[in-house]
Amino acid sequence: MRKTIIALAILSLTSCASQTDAPNQRTTTNNSAVAASSQTQQFKQLADTIWEALSAPHKTALPDMSPDALKQRFERHQTWLKQLDAIDVAQLDKQDRINHAMIHYALKNRVDEYRFNAHLMPLTAEGSFHSSLAFMPGYTRFNSEQDYRDYLAKLGTIERYMAQQTNWLRQAIEQGYTQPKAAMAGFEESILAYIVQDPTASVYYDPFQQQPTFIDDSTWADLQQQAATIIDDQIMPAYDDYFTFMVSEYLPSARESVGASELPNGDAFYKNRIEHYTTTDLSAEEIHNIGLQEVARIRAEMLRVIEETGFDGDFDDFVHFLRTDEQFYPKSAEELLRYAAWIAKKMDGELPKLFKTLPRKPYGIAPVPEEIAPKYTTGRYSGTNRDDRAGFYWVNTYALDRRPLYQMEALTLHEAVPGHHLQNALAGELEGLPEYRQQTYISAFGEGWGLYSEYLGLEAGFYQDPYSNFGRLSYEMWRAARLVVDTGMHAMGWSRERAIEFMANNTALSLHNVTTEIDRYITWPAQALSYKLGELTIKRLRAEAEQQLGADFDLREFHDAILENGSVPLDILEAHINDWINQQR
């Protein structure tokens, strides 16, 4: 496998040559400098060209998903990837080596996804293009009348876009690339949630609910009418057609097996996804064994916490108590959101003890949109690259009897601060770096940081209540168990039922959350592996820094060093921290 990074050690140049050798040395040095300058310029021009194409805004139309368009993009991406591989990375300076690795990572994934027919599986248990499109109103900037007209033009392409995606799903049925039937049960309800009789009640009409000052009444009324007509005549029929297709064709034809290994070329596909999401060379078997070791270690800690509570019963009894006793569950969505907000604000006050550099961008707290909440995870961070919008920590308020309060500290620290919001906001504010460094997300780094952030709560004074500490351990166990069940299902023939049983027997997650999570792993192979492997790497690097620096170790400087390059592959992170340790010494 081609590693995503070539060693990042900073070379120390010495000038110990004799006077006799100096002219030759100067000539050699000059030639090297010219070669490095040429490679740097060549790389930067190529990288800018690639990123401009990958991130080109679709202001007036959704992407063309026709077979010809996808093939043309794939061939162009392949050409660029070969050109990137031809760059002599050793001639680049440290930041450009990281830049090369990042743009290579983003581009290679586009190539790999086409090679493994990801366009035949544009959906997971959580949603698909029909739900992703619904975020368009919130992500669109409306600063002029033309912005509204561009938005209307884009709405007019939804019908074509959804038809193209549906055609790929029909091919998926024919070629054996459907998602597993068990994991997709109830999926049609997420489509039905967007179908409305009144076009003004559609999420796509939201930008037309409030008139801006820069548009006159007559023009505004005309724009509103155009929006309502497009929604009524094009978008709602497109959703109706997709719903009918899903119920009558796709779901009845979905496969009975659950593992990625059961797909055509499935073993190679899963191996590729492991490499992408973990940025490591680890095999499925190695990851599975790491997971089993972590499960055993965390289980021992959980038993000690149960003993602290004085509970009279074994592990299963205690978990049953947590899942069924009303004292651990919110009575209303407002109670859950307020509790999350209090935890987040409490951590805001602790951040200066843990970091020297903090982001300017604020964050808010909001419920998961009700259209997707039933099959959505318990919480998530929703970031943005726009400078006029905050990031948001989403809390799932659906089925409150399955949202235990004792897990909210860990969830909040992971999704908000010092987790995803802090890391993503800092990455977006890095200066002097190309945009692709700020916007390319490495799951092993970001999710590893999120899980490490849960652990940081211990040092910040959280988890004082043993039930909350058990919730933290349950969340860590949840991520360790992922290593076991994800590899188990996708590489070792585990059934969905076996995975659910393993997760339920080792965590305090509600059974609803367990099932939702397992279905997520089934339909999103290998992504779940990134959390624990990333966290273990960060913890190991911290232990090495503490051991080598001793009394000179500064936790705030260490955290700044971890985050100062943005989201990067784990081998880049390790090389950078080794450099940092040497500099500190």
Stockholm file with secondary structure:
# STOCKHOLM 1.0

chainA/1-585         MRKTIIALAILSLTSCASQTDAPNQRTTTNNSAVAASSQTQQFKQLADTIWEALSAPHKTALPDMSPDALKQRFERHQTWLKQLDAIDVAQLDKQDRINHAMIHYALKNRVDEYRFNAHLMPLTAEGSFHSSLAFMPGYTRFNSEQDYRDYLAKLGTIERYMAQQTNWLRQAIEQGYTQPKAAMAGFEESILAYIVQDPTASVYYDPFQQQPTFIDDSTWADLQQQAATIIDDQIMPAYDDYFTFMVSEYLPSARESVGASELPNGDAFYKNRIEHYTTTDLSAEEIHNIGLQEVARIRAEMLRVIEETGFDGDFDDFVHFLRTDEQFYPKSAEELLRYAAWIAKKMDGELPKLFKTLPRKPYGIAPVPEEIAPKYTTGRYSGTNRDDRAGFYWVNTYALDRRPLYQMEALTLHEAVPGHHLQNALAGELEGLPEYRQQTYISAFGEGWGLYSEYLGLEAGFYQDPYSNFGRLSYEMWRAARLVVDTGMHAMGWSRERAIEFMANNTALSLHNVTTEIDRYITWPAQALSYKLGELTIKRLRAEAEQQLGADFDLREFHDAILENGSVPLDILEAHINDWINQQR
#=GR chainA/1-585 SS CCCSCCCCCCCCCCCCCCTTTHHHHHHHHHHHHHHHHHHHHHHHHHHHHHHHHHTCCCSSSCCCCSHHHHHHHHHHHHHHHHHHHTSCGGGSCHHHHHHHHHHHHHHHHHHHHHHTTGGGCCEETTEEHHHHGGGHHHHCCCCSHHHHHHHHHHHTTHHHHHHHHHHHHHHHHHHTCCCBTGGGTTTHHHHHTTCCSSGGGSGGGGGGSSCCTTSCHHHHHHHHHHHHHHIIIIIHHHHHHHHHHIIIIIHHHCBSCCCGGGSTTHHHHHHHHHHHHHCSCCCHHHHHHHHHHHHHHHHHHHHHHHHHHTCCSCHHHHHHHHHHCGGGSCSSHHHHHHHHHHHHHHHHTTHHHHCSCCCSCCEEEEECCTTTGGGSCSEEEECCSCTTSCEEEEECCSSGGGCCGGGHHHHHHHHSTTTHHHHHHHHHTCSSSCHHHHHCCCHHHHHHHHHHHHHHHHHTTCCCSHHHHHHHHHHHHHHHHHHHHHHHHHHSCCCHHHHHHHHHHHCCCCHHHHHHHHHHHHHSTTGGGHHHHHHHHHHHHHHHHHHHHGGGCCHHHHHHHHHTTCSCCHHHHHHHHHHHHHHHC
#=GC SS_cons         CCCSCCCCCCCCCCCCCCTTTHHHHHHHHHHHHHHHHHHHHHHHHHHHHHHHHHTCCCSSSCCCCSHHHHHHHHHHHHHHHHHHHTSCGGGSCHHHHHHHHHHHHHHHHHHHHHHTTGGGCCEETTEEHHHHGGGHHHHCCCCSHHHHHHHHHHHTTHHHHHHHHHHHHHHHHHHTCCCBTGGGTTTHHHHHTTCCSSGGGSGGGGGGSSCCTTSCHHHHHHHHHHHHHHIIIIIHHHHHHHHHHIIIIIHHHCBSCCCGGGSTTHHHHHHHHHHHHHCSCCCHHHHHHHHHHHHHHHHHHHHHHHHHHTCCSCHHHHHHHHHHCGGGSCSSHHHHHHHHHHHHHHHHTTHHHHCSCCCSCCEEEEECCTTTGGGSCSEEEECCSCTTSCEEEEECCSSGGGCCGGGHHHHHHHHSTTTHHHHHHHHHTCSSSCHHHHHCCCHHHHHHHHHHHHHHHHHTTCCCSHHHHHHHHHHHHHHHHHHHHHHHHHHSCCCHHHHHHHHHHHCCCCHHHHHHHHHHHHHSTTGGGHHHHHHHHHHHHHHHHHHHHGGGCCHHHHHHHHHTTCSCCHHHHHHHHHHHHHHHC
//
